[in-house]
Amino acid sequence: MKTLEQLKVKIFADGTDLNGMLDLYSHSYIKGFTTNPTLMRKGGISDYESFARQVLERITDRPISFEVFSDDFSEMERQARKISSWGKNVFVKIPVTNTRKESTVGLIHHLASEGIRLNITALMTPDQVRAVSPALGNQIPSYISIFAGRIADTGRDPKPLMQEAVAIMAEYTNQELIWASPRELLNIFHADEIGCQVITVTYDILKKLPLIGKSLEEYSLDTVKMFHSDAQKAGYTL
C-alpha cells in the first residue's frame, strides 16, 4: 500500500479549533483548511469574521475556505465579496443551491468571472457537477466539494460518482474536486485511487494517520492489550 508521502491527493484539515488548526499547519502534509457554519457553531464561535481573521493572521500560505450563510442570492454575493477580501488564500464556499432548492449557478458564474476564488459545496449528484463546473470555468482556481461521506450514509458507493465527477471536470484545469465528509481514513486512499485532487479530513480521522501501513498482527495485539487493560482498570470480576 502507499505511504502518506506517496499519495497524490492533497489533505485539507476540516475543523474550526484554532489551536488545532495551527498545530496541523506545522505539518507539511496538510495542504489547506476548510470550515463551515455548522462546525463553527459546534466549536462555540460567536463572531464569524473575528475568528476568520485570527486564522488568516497565522495561516497565510495555504488555501482556507469560509462559507457564506445567507439564503438570498444578493446577500450571498455581498458576503462572498467580503469574505474574499480577507486574504489572498481565501476561497469562498457557496452552496450548490439555497434552502429553496434554487440553483446558485448564476451567482457562481458571476463571482468566478470577477476573479473571486470559490469552493462550491454540498454537491451530491453528477448533474450538479455538470451544471457547476462550466459555471466556474477556467478563470480562477476553484474547488467543487462532493459530500462523498453523506452519499455513503445513504447506502450508495460514492466512488463511481466521484470518478464521474473527475471526468466531467477534466477539461477545466483550474478546478479541483474535493472528496468531502469522509467517514474513515481509508477514504483518503479511495480519493487518491480515482484521481480526486483533494480530500477534507476531520481532526478525529487525522489522528489515525500514524496507523497507515501498521502491521495488522501488531494492531491485533494492541487491541487485545487494550481490552485487557480496560477490564483491569474497571475492576471487573466474575
C-alpha positions as CSV (number, residue, x, y, z in Angstrom):
1,M,0.0,0.0,0.0
2,K,1.0,3.6,-0.5
3,T,2.7,5.6,2.3
4,L,1.4,9.1,3.2
5,E,4.3,10.6,1.2
6,Q,3.3,8.7,-1.9
7,L,-0.3,9.9,-2.0
8,K,-1.1,12.4,-4.7
9,V,-4.4,13.5,-3.2
10,K,-4.0,16.7,-1.1
11,I,-5.2,16.6,2.5
12,F,-7.2,19.6,3.8
13,A,-8.0,19.7,7.5
14,D,-11.7,20.2,8.2
15,G,-12.5,22.0,11.5
16,T,-12.6,25.2,13.5
17,D,-10.4,24.8,16.5
18,L,-7.8,27.5,16.2
19,N,-5.1,25.7,18.2
20,G,-5.8,22.5,16.3
21,M,-5.5,24.3,13.0
22,L,-2.2,25.9,14.0
23,D,-0.9,22.6,15.1
24,L,-1.8,20.9,11.8
25,Y,-0.4,23.9,10.0
26,S,3.1,22.8,11.2
27,H,2.7,19.6,9.2
28,S,3.7,19.9,5.6
29,Y,1.2,17.1,4.5
30,I,-1.7,19.4,5.5
31,K,-2.1,21.4,2.2
32,G,-5.2,23.5,3.2
33,F,-8.1,24.1,5.5
34,T,-11.9,24.1,5.3
35,T,-14.6,25.3,7.6
36,N,-18.4,25.6,7.6
37,P,-21.1,27.4,9.7
38,T,-22.1,24.1,11.4
39,L,-18.6,23.3,12.5
40,M,-18.1,26.9,13.7
41,R,-21.3,26.8,15.7
42,K,-20.3,23.4,17.3
43,G,-17.0,25.0,18.1
44,G,-18.6,27.8,20.1
45,I,-17.6,30.5,17.6
46,S,-19.9,33.5,18.0
47,D,-18.0,36.1,15.9
48,Y,-17.6,34.7,12.4
49,E,-15.4,37.4,11.0
50,S,-13.2,37.8,14.1
51,F,-12.5,34.0,14.1
52,A,-11.7,34.0,10.4
53,R,-9.3,36.9,10.7
54,Q,-7.5,35.3,13.6
55,V,-6.9,32.2,11.5
56,L,-5.8,34.2,8.5
57,E,-3.3,36.2,10.5
58,R,-1.5,33.0,11.2
59,I,-2.1,30.9,8.1
60,T,-1.2,32.9,5.1
61,D,0.1,30.5,2.5
62,R,-2.4,27.7,2.3
63,P,-6.0,27.8,0.9
64,I,-8.7,28.2,3.5
65,S,-12.4,28.1,2.8
66,F,-15.1,30.1,4.6
67,E,-18.7,29.8,3.7
68,V,-21.5,32.4,3.1
69,F,-24.6,31.8,5.2
70,S,-27.3,33.8,3.6
71,D,-30.2,32.2,1.7
72,D,-30.7,35.2,-0.5
73,F,-28.6,35.5,-3.7
74,S,-27.9,39.2,-3.4
75,E,-26.8,38.9,0.2
76,M,-24.8,35.8,-0.7
77,E,-22.9,37.9,-3.2
78,R,-22.3,40.7,-0.7
79,Q,-21.0,38.1,1.8
80,A,-18.9,36.4,-0.8
81,R,-17.1,39.7,-1.7
82,K,-16.5,40.5,1.9
83,I,-15.1,37.1,2.7
84,S,-12.9,37.1,-0.4
85,S,-11.4,40.4,0.7
86,W,-10.0,38.9,3.9
87,G,-7.0,37.3,2.3
88,K,-5.4,36.1,-0.9
89,N,-5.6,32.5,0.3
90,V,-9.3,32.6,0.9
91,F,-11.8,30.6,-1.0
92,V,-15.5,31.4,-0.6
93,K,-17.8,28.5,-0.1
94,I,-21.1,28.8,-2.0
95,P,-23.7,26.1,-1.6
96,V,-25.0,24.5,-4.8
97,T,-28.5,25.7,-4.0
98,N,-30.2,27.8,-1.4
99,T,-32.7,26.2,1.0
100,R,-35.5,26.6,-1.6
101,K,-33.5,24.4,-4.0
102,E,-32.8,27.4,-6.3
103,S,-29.6,26.8,-8.1
104,T,-26.7,29.2,-7.4
105,V,-25.1,28.5,-10.8
106,G,-25.8,32.1,-12.0
107,L,-24.2,33.6,-8.9
108,I,-21.2,31.2,-9.2
109,H,-20.6,32.2,-12.8
110,H,-20.9,35.9,-11.9
111,L,-18.4,35.7,-9.0
112,A,-16.0,33.5,-10.9
113,S,-15.9,35.8,-13.8
114,E,-14.9,38.6,-11.4
115,G,-11.9,36.6,-10.1
116,I,-13.3,35.5,-6.7
117,R,-12.0,32.1,-5.7
118,L,-14.8,29.7,-4.9
119,N,-15.4,26.4,-3.3
120,I,-18.8,25.1,-4.4
121,T,-20.2,22.9,-1.6
122,A,-22.9,20.3,-0.7
123,L,-23.0,18.7,-4.1
124,M,-24.1,15.0,-4.3
125,T,-25.1,14.3,-7.9
126,P,-23.3,14.2,-11.3
127,D,-26.0,16.6,-12.7
128,Q,-25.0,19.1,-10.1
129,V,-21.3,18.8,-11.2
130,R,-22.3,19.2,-14.9
131,A,-24.1,22.5,-14.0
132,V,-21.4,23.9,-11.6
133,S,-18.2,23.0,-13.5
134,P,-18.9,25.1,-16.7
135,A,-20.2,27.9,-14.5
136,L,-16.9,28.1,-12.7
137,G,-15.0,27.7,-16.0
138,N,-11.2,28.1,-16.1
139,Q,-10.9,31.7,-15.0
140,I,-9.7,31.1,-11.4
141,P,-8.6,28.3,-9.1
142,S,-11.7,26.7,-7.7
143,Y,-13.0,23.7,-5.9
144,I,-16.1,21.5,-6.2
145,S,-16.9,19.7,-3.0
146,I,-18.9,16.5,-3.3
147,F,-20.1,15.1,0.0
148,A,-19.0,11.6,-0.6
149,G,-19.4,10.6,3.1
150,R,-23.0,11.6,3.1
151,I,-23.6,9.7,-0.1
152,A,-22.1,6.7,1.6
153,D,-24.5,7.3,4.5
154,T,-27.4,6.5,2.1
155,G,-26.0,3.1,1.3
156,R,-24.5,4.2,-2.0
157,D,-20.9,3.7,-3.0
158,P,-19.5,7.2,-3.7
159,K,-16.5,6.0,-5.7
160,P,-18.3,5.7,-9.1
161,L,-19.9,9.1,-8.7
162,M,-16.6,10.7,-7.7
163,Q,-14.9,9.1,-10.7
164,E,-17.6,10.5,-13.0
165,A,-17.1,14.0,-11.4
166,V,-13.3,13.7,-12.1
167,A,-14.2,13.1,-15.8
168,I,-16.7,15.9,-16.0
169,M,-14.2,18.4,-14.6
170,A,-11.2,17.2,-16.6
171,E,-11.4,19.9,-19.2
172,Y,-11.1,22.7,-16.6
173,T,-7.5,22.6,-15.4
174,N,-8.1,25.3,-12.7
175,Q,-10.8,23.2,-11.0
176,E,-10.1,20.6,-8.3
177,L,-12.5,18.0,-6.9
178,I,-12.9,17.7,-3.1
179,W,-13.9,14.4,-1.5
180,A,-15.8,16.0,1.4
181,S,-17.1,14.5,4.6
182,P,-15.0,11.3,4.7
183,R,-16.1,8.7,7.2
184,E,-12.8,6.8,7.6
185,L,-9.1,7.0,6.9
186,L,-9.5,4.5,4.0
187,N,-11.4,7.2,2.1
188,I,-8.1,9.1,1.7
189,F,-6.8,6.1,-0.4
190,H,-10.2,5.9,-2.2
191,A,-9.8,9.6,-3.2
192,D,-6.2,9.1,-4.3
193,E,-7.1,6.0,-6.3
194,I,-9.7,7.7,-8.5
195,G,-7.7,10.8,-9.2
196,C,-9.6,13.2,-6.8
197,Q,-7.3,16.1,-6.1
198,V,-8.3,17.0,-2.5
199,I,-9.9,15.3,0.5
200,T,-11.1,17.2,3.5
201,V,-10.4,15.3,6.7
202,T,-11.6,15.9,10.3
203,Y,-9.3,16.0,13.2
204,D,-10.5,12.7,14.5
205,I,-9.6,10.9,11.3
206,L,-6.3,12.8,11.0
207,K,-5.3,11.3,14.4
208,K,-5.3,7.9,12.7
209,L,-2.6,8.8,10.1
210,P,0.2,7.2,12.1
211,L,-1.7,3.9,11.6
212,I,-1.1,3.9,7.8
213,G,0.8,0.7,7.0
214,K,0.8,-0.6,10.6
215,S,1.3,-4.4,10.9
216,L,-2.2,-6.0,11.3
217,E,-0.7,-8.6,13.7
218,E,0.8,-5.8,15.8
219,Y,-2.5,-3.9,15.7
220,S,-4.4,-7.1,16.7
221,L,-2.1,-7.5,19.8
222,D,-2.6,-3.8,20.7
223,T,-6.3,-4.4,20.6
224,V,-6.1,-7.4,22.9
225,K,-3.9,-5.4,25.3
226,M,-6.4,-2.5,25.3
227,F,-9.3,-4.8,26.2
228,H,-7.3,-6.5,28.9
229,S,-6.1,-3.2,30.4
230,D,-9.6,-1.6,30.4
231,A,-11.1,-4.7,32.1
232,Q,-8.4,-4.4,34.8
233,K,-8.9,-0.7,35.3
234,A,-12.6,-1.2,35.6
235,G,-12.1,-3.8,38.3
236,Y,-14.3,-6.4,36.7
237,T,-14.7,-9.8,38.5
238,L,-16.8,-12.9,37.8
